[in-house]
Every structure is written in C-alpha cells, then in structure tokens.
Amino acid sequence: VFVTDGSRELGEDEAQEAQRLASRGRVLGVVNKGDLGDRPLAALRRVLGGEPLVVSARTGARIDSLLEALRQAAWGGTGTGDAVPLTHRRHREAVERAAAALRRGLAAWEQGTFPEVAASELHEAHRCLGELLGWGTPDDVLEEIFSRFCIGK
C-alpha cells in the first residue's frame, strides 16, 4: 500500500519509492486527504498503474472502499473470511493432499467401487487436515516445526 497526500503533487522521492515498490509487485495506491484534493492522482496512475483510491481519514470518505481493497489483497476473495491464505508451505501441502484425497474418494464413490475405498480416502483427507490442525501430528511434521525454533540447550 502506497499512501500519499491529496493536497499536494507527488514529490520526486515519493515517485521513486512508488516505482521501487511497483517493481516488486502489485501496489495499492491510496491518496489520503481526498477532502483537500486529488493532486497526485494522475502521477500515481502513471507510476503504479491501475486506479488509486482517494480517501479521507478526516471525514471517513471511501474508507470502506479502502478496507475492501485491503481485504481483497489479503484474502484473495470477497473478504468474508471464506478464503484463508495459507502462508506456510506445510499448510498448503496438507490442504492440497486433503483435497486430492477427497477428489479420489468422490471419484471412487461415483464409480460405484467398494465403499471402503471412498471411506479410506475420506480417512486420508481427515488425517491430512489433522496435520494442519495439530491432531496426532507425525514426528516429521514436529521436526519441521521445531527446526525453526531455538529451544534451550
């Protein structure tokens, strides 16, 4: 998030910083003090691409739009909390393994194979999600978790 003052033009140092941030990925441009103007708006469009949000912290104008844009960026969805970002590789892998097991179980059920096959896949999905939630965590997962911490010697 790159925030600048709407009452004045975008300074050269600000433009360089915005360009530096934009070179690293998507940046949400925000013009605060929108009640006093939107003078840096055109410059931000050029530097960041996209349409910056014009808000006013003093009056609260369009703060709801800013919050929604932040939710979208953080959650990758509607901001309802339905989608939760998985920031650790171990978490993503556990969810991916669970989803694969559920797909296999559903396919087995739909194909009319033995119900035990579908049940076995459901059990595997449950085990994978259990790893994520800390239920009966296997030793290798504990080793990976604790390898990042220094525990007293």
Rosetta blueprint (number, residue, H / E / L):
1 V L
2 F E
3 V E
4 T E
5 D E
6 G L
7 S L
8 R L
9 E L
10 L L
11 G L
12 E H
13 D H
14 E H
15 A H
16 Q H
17 E H
18 A H
19 Q H
20 R H
21 L H
22 A H
23 S H
24 R L
25 G L
26 R L
27 V L
28 L L
29 G E
30 V E
31 V E
32 N E
33 K L
34 G H
35 D H
36 L H
37 G L
38 D L
39 R L
40 P L
41 L H
42 A H
43 A H
44 L H
45 R H
46 R H
47 V H
48 L H
49 G L
50 G L
51 E L
52 P L
53 L E
54 V E
55 V L
56 S L
57 A L
58 R L
59 T L
60 G L
61 A L
62 R L
63 I H
64 D H
65 S H
66 L H
67 L H
68 E H
69 A H
70 L H
71 R H
72 Q H
73 A H
74 A H
75 W H
76 G L
77 G L
78 T L
79 G L
80 T L
81 G L
82 D L
83 A L
84 V L
85 P L
86 L L
87 T L
88 H L
89 R H
90 R H
91 H H
92 R H
93 E H
94 A H
95 V H
96 E H
97 R H
98 A H
99 A H
100 A H
101 A H
102 L H
103 R H
104 R H
105 G H
106 L H
107 A H
108 A H
109 W H
110 E H
111 Q L
112 G L
113 T L
114 F L
115 P H
116 E H
117 V H
118 A H
119 A H
120 S H
121 E H
122 L H
123 H H
124 E H
125 A H
126 H H
127 R H
128 C H
129 L H
130 G H
131 E H
132 L H
133 L H
134 G L
135 W L
136 G L
137 T L
138 P L
139 D H
140 D H
141 V H
142 L H
143 E H
144 E H
145 I H
146 F H
147 S L
148 R L
149 F L
150 C L
151 I L
152 G L
153 K L
